[in-house]
């Protein structure tokens, strides 16, 4: 029997690669003719390297690059090892109806979007990992020709002796945090090592992928350089850790158990790993709650994994994961379901492939690369990205892109069920856009909310709330924007985004302005420059939110809103402050926030929030205030949190290492509204933070540092006499400490009546109601 297997890339590491290698060997052992078709182009040296390192007998297997559907036809059985490949089955069935086609689902069902075309009318049978997944697949797709069968694991040599007790932990996974969540494992290590004091616990992580830089950054952020080891030698005995949101088996888990190790596993959001691994004595389960998971790790470190337990685990392993004739079992299942599922070519839908053909790209890429290498050096300099020619060409391409999009806009219609969120240009996820996003999810849980994210650290925060991050400036970012009926921002739209006539852009801005902005700036040249750039961006807005008449007058002047007569102003308050008004005295909420930022809740702690505003000039310190001296003057229960402006987030390492009682967090993870809730007092200069914090009626100290200089250079809309309930102080730490200790609460009602009149506990709900009132 001639069997062809289509895989993405056999020459990269991973569970699917291991599965395919085992399958190739099993089929070859049964004397089948086997052809492996690699979707990504490769060279002979790749095959030779694979044969040397795979520890599998691959002699007699034919390796080919995928060039077209014709590569898949001349065979008896075709195995598609990736759901993206399923649509190829249509052309195969039309041209060769006799070919039995097996589709293998390696990805968790949660990662297969409802819009994904699986071409099931052309697939004879589908293999999944477990019975639970098979039942879920049948129900979701109304497709009964699916069977559960684990991937071939005959490369695992089961060790009869259990590993000795150890404080070493290990992970083997692809470095892609969205699907492996190694960032949680690093957070857990910070909790174990620094907050619980177990300095002897070490974590060894091995893998590859796009999140390597993120993990290096997090290891430094959590100060784990001495106890977390990336891509070094793995210890022979270690407790295996898995924190993936979803897995269908987890080869590395099974391999670790086979080697005699214990394992602590997150069962997955769908609980799939529970049904697979719960019978093992070697396995304990995590739930992604730090205290619980710390106890699980500690229990496993101290647990006696006996020889009798190991023997019973071997019996379970042998019964459920070892097949005497794997390939024949697989082919019999396919033949059985194929007979039950006759496929007639005339009933197969038209092919609608939308996949990149890597072979063509490969040829073009290498041809261009050779041409560039042979190009004369002066010509290379002209084509450099910094050259004028390159910049002119870039602008010309963007103009053509804009015209093409304008021509095609009438064919598309953004959906009410898709919402695009961007706060601070994707630098973090907070403020009004976040508050609206959370309220949309409460009222419309089935709507899709895309959140702009500048990097993977923001991704982590966005996923924490269950939303879909899209990388700023990418194709996915632009597609998410184009699909969304509502676009919610607190800055300005990226200039390359072309607004659809049916879209509504809701501008929330980011706070009550104390400093003059745009058209109100004192410096004439700066004012003209900013005004010219700002006006076309402002004209893209459809709605502006207002928290008071005073606020409306200020932004109308600053942004020249009178030049946009169709602009609507919604007088429902600032949705970001609904959290403060609903949860100001919510002890449980404060505990949750402490756990998020500090790692654990400590009753009786009083935090002082230091929140300086941004200066355009580069600086190494955000203030003349001696924070270290201040915290030493305050009673022991007081600690300081430094909240940096998004444009000065790079300074967090400077402040977080000043003193154990001084905290400074990665800006990508900070929502200042959450920090307000746990703060007993606020220290700022002329930041708009003081207006939001006033809702809590707690002490506000305004530092008088460079006020006169700033007044001349930028200007203020009003003086401190308009906000008399705040305390103006020089950077005198004794005066500040005394004021904080002597004032537990302050009446800021006059500030609220003047500047934040419309803010309400349900402003977030009212905004969302306004958005969807006509739907």
C-alpha atoms as one frame of an Amber mdcrd trajectory, in Angstrom:
protein
   0.000   0.000   0.000   1.358   3.439  -0.926   0.830   5.934   1.878   1.558
   9.652   1.659   1.828  11.920   4.689   1.577  15.697   4.340   3.238  17.553
   7.213   4.219  21.157   7.753   7.908  20.853   8.610   9.453  17.571   9.710
  12.811  19.273  10.162  11.849  21.383  13.171  11.457  20.181  16.746   8.092
  19.533  18.338   5.470  16.986  19.286   3.949  16.761  15.804   7.401  16.086
  14.333   7.966  13.279  16.835   4.523  11.862  16.052   5.222  11.894  12.308
   8.647  10.249  12.739   7.136   7.448  14.799   4.368   6.983  12.238   6.841
   6.838   9.326   8.822   4.135  11.058   5.720   2.128  12.015   4.377   2.220
   8.444   7.757   1.259   7.001   8.046  -1.692   9.388   4.813  -3.057   7.897
   6.405  -2.873   4.412   4.239  -0.052   3.105   5.573   2.345   0.490   5.856
   5.626   2.375   6.256   9.153   0.983   6.573  12.117   3.315   5.638  15.463
   1.744   7.006  18.483   3.568   4.958  21.627   3.088   7.977  23.853   3.786
  10.828  23.507   1.224  13.961  21.657   2.360  17.320  20.444   1.080  19.027
  17.038   1.042  21.219  18.019   3.956  18.097  18.426   6.087  17.142  14.802
   5.369  20.651  13.583   6.166  20.684  15.511   9.451  17.255  14.131  10.346
  18.337  10.542   9.731  21.368  11.082  11.972  19.490  12.692  14.871  16.015
  11.126  14.753  17.023   7.774  16.277  14.456   6.251  13.911  15.091   3.981
  10.954  13.951   6.131   8.016  15.701   4.241   5.218  13.313   3.627   2.332
  11.090   6.610   3.142  10.818   9.084   0.260  10.950  12.782   1.105   9.438
  15.434  -1.180   8.620  19.149  -1.021   5.013  20.147  -1.542   4.588  21.922
  -4.883   0.903  21.471  -5.704  -2.052  19.160  -5.053  -0.589  16.818  -7.688
   2.009  15.878  -5.051  -0.778  14.251  -3.015  -2.611  12.169  -5.580  -0.665
   9.030  -6.619  -1.262   6.953  -3.486  -3.747   4.686  -1.699  -3.902   6.556
   1.612  -3.255  10.228   2.302  -2.701  11.382   5.903  -3.097  15.126   6.512
  -1.331  15.947   9.783  -2.576  19.518  10.179  -6.129  20.861  10.041  -4.948
  23.693   7.765  -4.280  21.003   5.133  -7.792  19.523   5.199  -9.074  21.651
   2.257  -6.552  19.895  -0.022  -8.781  16.835   0.337 -11.326  18.372  -2.023
  -9.010  18.467  -5.044  -7.630  15.030  -4.176 -11.112  13.458  -4.029 -12.105
  15.040  -7.333  -8.998  13.826  -9.130  -8.508  10.506  -7.305 -11.715   9.364
  -5.546 -10.130   6.051  -4.560  -7.643   7.693  -2.154  -8.617   7.218   1.481
  -7.974  10.453   3.354  -7.282  10.597   7.089  -7.292  13.982   8.774  -5.359
  14.268  12.052  -6.280  16.917  14.598  -3.174  17.740  16.628  -4.302  21.203
  17.736  -6.738  21.652  20.644 -10.281  22.255  19.398 -10.280  25.629  21.165
  -7.644  26.827  18.687  -9.727  25.937  15.641 -11.855  28.964  14.797 -15.499
  28.422  13.842 -14.804  30.058  10.493 -12.042  27.558   9.689 -12.981  25.370
   6.723 -12.162  21.720   7.530 -13.587  20.340   4.235 -15.059  17.410   6.184
 -17.265  16.362   3.244 -14.017  15.283   1.507 -12.329  13.618   4.540 -12.945
   9.879   5.035 -12.126   9.918   8.762 -10.582  12.088  11.450  -8.257  10.979
  14.261  -8.159  12.876  17.562  -6.389  12.200  20.840  -9.082  11.272  23.399
 -12.684  10.080  23.618 -13.705  13.421  25.097 -12.214  15.306  22.155 -13.868
  12.870  19.723 -17.283  13.466  21.263 -16.771  17.240  21.263 -15.693  17.101
  17.602 -18.722  15.032  16.597 -21.070  17.441  18.331 -19.427  20.621  17.062
 -19.175  19.585  13.413 -22.003  17.017  13.185 -19.409  14.617  11.815 -19.534
  11.040  13.180 -16.504   9.632  11.326 -13.991  10.462  14.037 -12.085   8.084
  16.315  -9.819   8.556  19.361  -6.275   7.187  19.220  -3.144   8.511  20.869
  -0.163   9.327  18.682   2.565   6.683  18.441   4.848   6.814  21.484   7.036
   3.777  20.851  10.197   5.915  21.100   9.664   6.152  24.869  11.653   3.588
  26.847   9.936   3.232  30.218  12.386   3.295  33.124  11.374   0.861  35.921
  12.885   2.905  38.774  11.240   6.108  40.067  13.399   9.218  40.177  14.669
  10.328  43.616  13.269  13.379  45.367  14.506  16.645  43.881  13.968  20.390
  44.054  14.656  20.720  40.333  11.761  21.468  37.987  11.811  21.257  34.189
   9.797  22.224  31.122  10.213  21.327  27.452   7.996  23.370  25.173   7.847
  25.600  22.175   8.581  29.195  23.179   5.227  30.613  22.148   3.576  32.036
  25.218   0.062  32.243  23.813  -0.079  28.433  23.575   2.350  27.330  26.319
   2.014  30.053  29.009   5.553  29.611  30.305   5.203  33.164  31.646   2.921
  31.736  34.369   5.599  29.206  35.333   8.052  32.099  35.775   5.529  33.994
  37.906   5.083  30.848  40.002   8.858  30.548  40.407   8.990  34.160  41.650
   6.306  33.266  44.201   8.137  30.118  45.350  11.647  31.584  45.475  11.181
  35.212  46.553   7.855  35.300  48.396   7.973  31.848  50.012  11.759  31.756
  50.436  12.605  28.417  48.768  15.942  29.464  47.297  16.872  25.844  46.476
  14.134  25.348  43.864  15.393  25.604  40.281  13.594  25.528  36.937  15.189
  24.286  33.709  13.436  25.285  30.486  14.302  23.916  27.063  12.749  25.001
  23.786  12.793  27.383  20.862  10.425  29.897  19.321   9.435  33.565  19.166
   8.965  34.099  22.930  12.609  33.526  23.887  13.243  37.259  24.324  10.094
  37.582  26.447  11.263  34.834  28.808  14.703  36.381  29.138  13.002  39.685
  30.014  10.700  38.046  32.581  13.546  36.149  34.218  15.310  39.482  34.750
  12.076  41.194  35.867  11.365  38.494  38.463  15.083  38.404  39.453  15.332
  34.678  38.776  18.692  34.622  36.979  20.203  32.301  39.590  17.408  29.718
  39.601  15.868  29.626  36.105  18.014  28.173  33.331  17.118  28.597  29.650
  18.301  26.019  27.124  21.081  24.637  29.287  21.730  20.982  30.120  18.633
  19.337  31.570  19.032  17.499  34.896  18.547  13.693  34.784  15.953  13.868
  37.562  13.417  16.698  37.772   9.714  17.328  38.284   8.073  18.105  34.962
   5.874  21.235  34.804   3.215  21.976  32.185   1.175  25.200  32.216  -0.314
  25.141  28.700  -3.905  26.412  28.411  -4.636  23.476  26.101  -2.915  20.210
  25.221  -4.112  17.117  23.353  -1.468  14.816  24.884   1.864  16.517  25.554
   4.682  14.288  24.298   7.215  15.819  26.657   4.936  15.039  29.630   4.745
  11.383  28.632   8.498  11.276  28.028   9.187  12.739  31.481   6.949  10.140
  33.146   8.638   7.428  31.063  12.005   8.585  32.439  10.775   8.024  35.993
   9.971  11.639  36.841   6.937  13.077  38.571   4.881  15.815  36.910   2.741
  18.789  37.941   0.317  19.659  35.164  -2.279  22.282  34.476  -5.124  20.103
  33.114  -6.030  22.647  30.440  -9.015  24.953  30.240 -10.926  22.014  28.750
  -9.636  19.481  31.315  -8.268  17.133  28.621  -5.080  16.265  30.519  -7.089
  15.141  33.543  -8.616  12.229  31.638  -5.208  11.279  30.217  -2.932  11.584
  33.251  -5.064  11.394  36.400  -4.520   7.606  36.829  -0.723   8.114  37.141
   0.648   8.187  40.692   3.430  10.382  39.308   1.073  13.231  38.398  -0.398
  16.102  40.421  -2.508  18.929  39.011  -2.107  22.703  39.104  -4.947  25.242
  38.821  -3.006  28.487  38.101  -3.653  29.939  41.547  -0.245  30.783  42.992
  -0.814  29.615  46.585  -2.466  26.362  45.484   0.211  25.604  42.901   2.988
  26.393  45.370   1.515  23.804  47.742   1.241  21.248  44.900   4.894  21.792
  43.912   6.021  21.584  47.546   4.016  18.369  48.098   5.518  16.796  44.970
   9.056  17.773  46.023   8.546  16.001  49.361   6.418  13.117  48.070   7.729
   9.549  48.109   7.209   8.073  44.639   7.545   4.393  45.517   8.542   1.421
  43.367   5.027   0.004  43.752   3.550   3.266  42.436   6.033   3.124  39.572
   5.015  -0.447  38.756   1.324   0.491  38.674   2.098   3.512  36.491   3.925
   1.207  34.063   0.880  -1.028  33.779  -1.327   1.970  32.941   1.258   3.325
  30.492   1.575  -0.030  28.734  -2.188  -0.540  28.469  -3.055   2.913  27.122
  -0.044   4.280  25.263   1.665   1.269  23.707   0.261  -0.354  20.542   1.552
  -3.712  19.310   0.848  -2.782  15.675   0.217   0.962  15.661   0.109   1.571
  11.914  -2.206  -1.382  11.191  -4.600  -0.312  13.967  -4.676   3.183  12.483
  -5.278   1.979   8.921  -8.019  -0.447  10.000  -9.865   2.398  11.749  -9.563
   4.493   8.607 -10.792   1.665   6.362 -13.735   0.941   8.655 -14.936   4.552
   8.746 -14.201   5.055   5.041 -16.571   2.197   4.232 -19.239   3.801   6.403
 -18.610   7.190   4.770 -18.794   6.924   0.966 -17.683  10.172  -0.683 -18.905
  11.086  -4.153 -16.737  13.666  -5.980 -19.797  15.519  -7.277 -20.863  16.206
  -3.658 -17.517  17.723  -2.703 -17.567  21.514  -2.397 -15.465  23.751  -4.607
 -11.921  24.253  -3.429 -11.292  27.573  -1.698  -7.669  27.361  -0.637  -6.130
  30.365   1.051  -2.736  29.058   2.117   0.712  30.374   1.243   2.709  28.215
  -1.156   6.082  28.122   0.516   7.893  26.505  -2.416   7.193  29.497  -4.679
   8.165  31.898  -1.886  11.338  29.912  -1.268  12.404  30.141  -4.912  11.635
  33.875  -5.149  13.331  34.653  -1.817  16.573  32.906  -2.740  16.597  34.414
  -6.232  16.197  37.937  -4.806  18.808  37.229  -2.128  21.358  36.158  -4.745
  20.579  39.234  -6.865  21.054  41.551  -3.871  24.340  39.909  -2.942  25.666
  40.553  -6.464  24.456  44.153  -6.511  27.143  46.886  -6.596  27.740  48.516
  -3.199  26.669  52.069  -4.277  23.305  50.691  -5.417  22.868  48.825  -2.122
  23.386  52.135  -0.289  20.630  53.773  -2.363  18.202  50.975  -1.448  18.995
  51.134   2.279  15.936  51.618   4.540  17.253  54.999   5.707  17.739  56.309
   2.190  15.419  58.916   0.657  14.591  56.602  -2.250  13.422  53.894   0.127
  11.275  56.359   2.101   9.729  57.813  -1.090   8.971  54.295  -2.342   7.453
  53.381   1.030   5.135  56.391   1.017   4.127  55.681  -2.582   3.259  52.076
  -1.707   1.135  53.251   1.239  -0.758  55.650  -1.051  -1.483  52.843  -3.504
  -2.535  50.616  -0.592  -4.948  53.318   0.624  -6.532  53.742  -2.815  -6.970
  49.973  -3.202  -8.637  49.744   0.216 -10.947  52.650  -0.636 -12.027  50.858
  -3.815 -12.816  47.656  -1.944 -14.491  49.196   1.110 -17.991  49.066  -0.405
 -17.699  45.267  -0.592 -17.108  44.839   3.136 -19.201  45.684   6.176 -17.696
  45.867   9.680 -19.595  43.819  12.249 -21.284  44.969  15.454 -20.035  41.692
  16.946 -16.403  42.723  16.519 -14.841  45.506  18.613 -11.346  46.959  18.290
  -9.706  48.299  21.471  -6.515  50.312  21.756  -5.167  52.031  24.856  -1.965
  54.076  24.729  -1.217  52.818  21.213  -1.034  49.248  22.460   1.606  49.954
  25.108  -0.679  48.562  27.813  -4.287  47.536  28.446  -5.971  49.964  30.817
  -8.140  53.061  31.171 -11.467  53.705  29.469 -10.899  51.298  26.546 -10.327
  48.440  28.997 -13.383  49.397  31.092 -15.571  49.406  27.968 -14.103  46.103
  26.778 -14.921  44.438  30.114 -18.474  45.799  30.052 -19.004  44.582  26.470
 -17.952  41.115  27.588 -20.407  41.263  30.505 -23.311  42.315  28.287 -22.333
  40.517  25.065 -20.089  37.562  26.005 -20.144  36.101  22.486 -18.786  39.234
  20.806 -15.147  39.235  19.676 -12.981  41.924  21.260  -9.566  42.572  19.686
  -7.021  44.450  21.779  -4.016  46.209  20.279  -0.752  45.039  21.873   2.696
  46.466  21.207   4.566  43.422  22.532   4.218  40.041  24.225   4.108  41.540
  27.730   0.908  43.366  26.771  -0.348  40.096  25.225  -0.080  38.430  28.639
  -2.227  41.123  30.277  -4.804  41.054  27.476  -5.115  37.245  27.664  -5.469
  37.480  31.448  -8.876  39.077  30.812  -9.829  36.627  28.062  -9.463  38.975
  25.062  -7.613  38.448  21.800  -4.383  40.457  21.443  -3.335  41.660  17.980
   0.168  42.925  17.377   0.277  46.645  16.596   0.984  47.344  12.916   0.642
  43.780  11.628  -1.762  42.391   9.007  -3.785  40.778  11.801  -4.017  44.192
  13.482  -5.331  45.855  10.321  -7.734  42.987   9.638  -9.113  43.167  13.197
  -9.610  46.915  12.798 -11.388  46.502   9.438 -13.760  43.851  10.822 -14.874
  45.954  13.794 -17.931  48.216  13.790 -16.759  49.980  16.960 -13.213  51.238
  17.495 -12.399  52.467  21.006  -9.197  54.439  21.598  -7.686  56.862  24.108
  -5.057  58.313  21.769  -5.156  58.648  17.990  -5.535  56.043  15.284  -2.454
  54.804  13.469  -2.251  56.793  10.238  -2.146  53.680   8.021  -5.580  52.565
   9.213  -8.299  53.518   6.757 -11.588  54.105   8.501 -14.677  52.510   6.929
 -17.739  54.788   6.490 -19.765  52.374   8.656 -17.280  52.361  11.525 -17.701
  54.380  14.708 -14.534  55.613  16.400 -15.078  56.372  20.104 -12.424  58.668
  21.555 -12.158  58.374  25.345  -8.907  60.342  25.754  -6.938  59.556  28.900
  -7.867  61.901  31.676  -8.822  65.402  32.772  -6.097  67.698  31.380  -4.243
  69.926  33.789  -1.486  70.795  31.314  -2.303  72.681  28.124  -2.594  70.577
  24.986  -2.293  70.969  21.187  -4.068  74.220  20.205  -3.705  75.705  23.700
   0.070  75.292  24.045   2.059  78.375  25.074   4.882  77.815  22.561   3.629
  79.067  19.185   5.845  76.855  17.002   4.968  73.747  18.989   1.287  74.703
  18.910   1.217  75.094  15.117   3.158  71.895  14.558   0.933  69.783  16.817
  -2.274  71.369  15.527  -1.424  70.622  11.910  -0.718  66.956  12.689  -3.671
  66.557  15.080  -6.568  67.934  13.002  -6.835  65.165  10.338  -6.628  62.541
  13.080  -9.345  64.242  15.140 -11.651  64.282  12.106 -11.686  60.450  12.184
 -13.459  60.494  15.547 -17.230  59.981  15.715 -17.798  60.116  19.465 -16.017
  61.777  22.381 -16.796  60.889  25.995 -17.266  63.659  28.549 -17.067  63.596
  32.336 -18.140  67.241  32.967 -18.899  70.594  31.348 -15.474  71.827  32.407
 -13.769  68.880  30.705 -15.817  69.396  27.550 -14.791  73.060  27.320 -11.111
  72.221  27.783 -10.915  69.500  25.137 -13.096  71.552  22.738 -10.509  74.296
  22.923  -7.458  72.019  22.863  -8.655  69.859  19.948 -10.767  72.477  18.069
 -13.785  70.204  18.129 -15.853  72.947  16.473 -14.141  72.013  13.205 -15.876
  68.612  13.376 -19.607  69.472  13.318 -20.775  65.833  13.028 -18.909  64.797
  16.185 -21.113  63.427  18.986 -20.376  63.953  22.671 -21.730  61.367  25.100
 -22.302  62.786  28.577 -22.087  59.533  30.538 -18.869  60.047  32.499 -15.525
  58.255  32.350 -16.067  54.472  32.313 -12.616  53.850  33.826 -13.818  55.395
  37.091 -16.778  53.041  37.477 -14.322  50.619  39.089 -13.347  53.198  41.727
 -16.944  54.127  42.495 -18.094  50.493  42.695 -15.105  48.957  44.482 -13.566
  51.740  46.592 -14.293  49.835  49.811 -14.261  46.313  48.371 -11.731  44.421
  50.516 -11.813  41.302  48.323 -11.066  43.371  45.243  -8.115  44.961  47.013
  -6.820  41.503  47.961  -7.011  40.408  44.306  -5.100  43.508  43.186  -2.412
  42.984  45.837  -1.980  39.395  44.668  -1.703  40.515  41.049   0.999  43.116
  41.652   2.786  42.174  44.876   2.316  38.417  44.541   0.446  37.920  47.802
  -2.033  39.901  49.894  -0.767  41.334  53.186  -3.502  42.716  55.482  -2.587
  46.025  57.042  -0.215  47.165  54.307  -0.654  50.792  53.261   0.640  51.749
  49.835   1.622  55.246  48.708   1.232  55.659  44.953   3.880  57.919  43.413
   2.689  58.939  39.970   4.840  61.565  38.212   3.847  62.932  34.818   5.966
  62.748  31.679   8.505  65.299  30.510   9.656  65.224  26.912  13.304  65.442
  27.933  15.130  62.152  28.560  15.879  61.627  32.243  17.282  58.977  34.559
  15.046  59.912  37.521  11.418  60.972  37.337  11.584  63.336  40.315  13.812
  65.055  42.838  11.810  63.350  45.585  14.001  61.005  47.645  11.616  58.040
  47.749  14.009  55.862  49.738  14.251  58.448  52.532  10.480  58.914  52.445
   9.702  55.241  52.930  12.197  55.016  55.802  10.436  57.896  57.570   7.046
  56.211  57.272   5.866  53.446  59.652   6.758  49.856  58.669   3.324  49.070
  57.242   3.799  51.745  54.531   5.317  50.927  51.145   5.650  52.977  47.958
   4.491  52.026  44.460   6.099  54.003  41.624   3.810  54.208  38.580   5.791
  55.398  35.583   4.326  57.161  32.564   4.037  54.819  29.530   6.765  56.850
  27.793   9.164  56.270  30.698   8.474  52.600  31.372  12.137  51.784  30.678
  13.032  53.261  34.082  11.231  50.570  36.093  14.458  48.632  36.825  15.934
  51.757  38.456  13.074  52.121  40.932  12.256  48.490  41.715  15.778  47.935
  43.044  15.913  50.968  45.339  14.513  49.344  48.475  12.460  46.236  49.425
   9.599  48.573  50.400   9.573  50.326  47.013   7.752  48.637  44.130   7.790
  49.466  40.445   6.062  47.249  37.921   6.377  46.577  34.249   4.197  49.251
  32.615   2.651  46.741  30.227   0.923  45.038  33.177  -0.193  48.104  35.096
  -3.725  49.437  35.237  -3.471  52.586  37.329  -7.151  52.355  38.321  -6.306
  49.100  40.119  -3.378  50.745  41.894  -5.653  53.595  43.051  -7.845  51.066
  44.871  -5.007  49.714  47.037  -3.328  53.093  47.658  -3.777  55.047  50.870
  -2.409  58.252  49.307  -1.245  59.681  45.985   1.891  61.724  45.327   2.041
  63.379  41.917   3.039  66.639  40.234   0.671  67.857  37.534  -0.637  64.520
  36.375  -4.332  64.048  35.578  -4.163  61.076  37.975  -5.180  63.343  40.853
  -8.692  63.874  39.421  -9.516  60.162  39.196  -7.978  59.476  42.617 -10.141
  62.219  44.120 -13.130  59.844  43.858 -11.648  57.841  46.762 -11.350  60.848
  49.151  -7.822  59.878  50.171  -4.837  62.256  50.601  -3.358  63.768  47.415
   0.038  65.467  47.507   1.133  67.620  44.554   4.885  68.192  44.354   6.085
  71.688  43.552   9.295  70.975  41.608   9.547  72.687  38.206   6.083  74.267
  38.208   7.217  77.744  37.121   9.384  76.417  34.286   6.598  74.170  33.091
   4.068  77.015  33.276   6.198  79.081  30.913   7.039  76.260  28.514   3.693
  74.423  28.322   1.167  76.137  30.537  -1.670  75.012  32.835  -5.421  75.304
  32.414  -5.891  76.269  36.061  -3.974  76.716  39.294  -3.926  74.660  42.467
  -6.401  77.100  44.056  -9.050  75.394  41.884  -8.255  72.067  43.551  -7.829
  73.299  47.117  -8.302  69.903  48.794  -4.969  68.635  47.505  -1.792  69.338
  49.489   0.934  71.231  47.645   4.409  70.392  48.958   8.054  70.834  48.047
  10.096  67.626  47.833  10.514  67.679  51.617  10.215  64.046  52.745   9.557
  64.911  56.399   6.675  67.222  55.489   5.207  64.638  53.117   5.560  61.782
  55.618   3.896  63.844  58.357   0.966  64.761  56.100   0.399  61.132  55.075
   0.488  59.856  58.658  -1.907  62.547  59.896  -4.505  62.325  57.113  -6.333
  59.091  56.443  -9.113  60.714  54.412  -9.717  64.055  52.693 -12.934  65.506
  51.294 -12.437  66.020  47.525 -16.120  66.599  46.738 -15.427  70.074  45.329
 -13.024  68.599  42.757 -15.646  66.040  41.750 -18.385  68.689  41.454 -16.185
  70.837  39.231 -14.300  68.370  37.072 -15.862  64.878  37.259 -19.587  65.643
  37.599 -20.825  62.905  35.274 -18.739  60.000  36.579 -20.969  57.263  37.971
 -20.676  53.684  39.180 -22.433  52.572  35.971 -20.770  54.887  33.434 -19.239
  51.826  31.756 -22.674  50.207  31.404 -24.236  53.397  30.032 -21.522  53.775
  27.374 -22.050  50.230  26.096 -25.801  50.791  26.138 -25.299  53.894  23.949
 -23.161  51.869  21.553 -25.727  49.137  20.989 -29.028  50.973  21.476 -29.920
  50.692  17.780 -28.772  47.099  17.295
